[in-house]
Amino acid sequence: MEKIQIKTEYITLGQLLKYLNITGSGGETKIFLSEYEIMVNGVIENRRGKKLRSGDLVDIEDFGIYEIV
């Protein structure tokens, strides 16, 4: 599990995917979310605007598990 440190109250799922270099743009993110399963705290999530806060666990299919700290 990789820890992702944020300095703001939250980041969006789309911002996380860009930060991890999984996607490069909002359009790519939208396509990625339709093709891969992403779970946030054990719940399937497909909204790129989903707010991720400290303590959230994000499991990205084929990429790994990330903890927001």
Residue pairs with C-beta under 8 A, 6 or more apart in sequence:
1 57
1 64
1 65
1 66
1 67
2 64
2 65
2 66
2 67
3 66
3 67
3 69
4 16
4 19
4 20
4 66
4 67
4 68
4 69
5 69
6 52
6 54
6 68
6 69
9 53
10 51
10 52
10 53
11 19
11 51
11 52
11 68
12 48
12 49
12 50
12 51
12 52
13 29
13 33
13 38
13 40
13 45
13 47
13 48
13 49
13 50
13 52
13 58
14 23
14 26
14 29
14 48
14 49
16 52
16 58
16 66
16 68
17 23
17 29
17 32
17 48
17 60
18 24
18 25
18 29
20 60
20 63
20 66
22 32
22 60
22 63
23 29
23 32
26 48
29 48
30 48
33 46
33 47
33 48
34 46
36 60
36 61
36 62
36 63
37 44
37 61
38 44
38 45
38 46
38 58
38 59
38 60
38 61
39 45
39 58
39 59
40 50
40 52
40 56
40 57
40 58
40 59
41 56
41 57
42 57
52 58
52 68
53 68
54 68
54 69
55 67
55 68
55 69
56 67
56 68
57 65
57 66
57 67
57 68
58 65
58 66
58 67
58 68
59 65
59 66
60 66
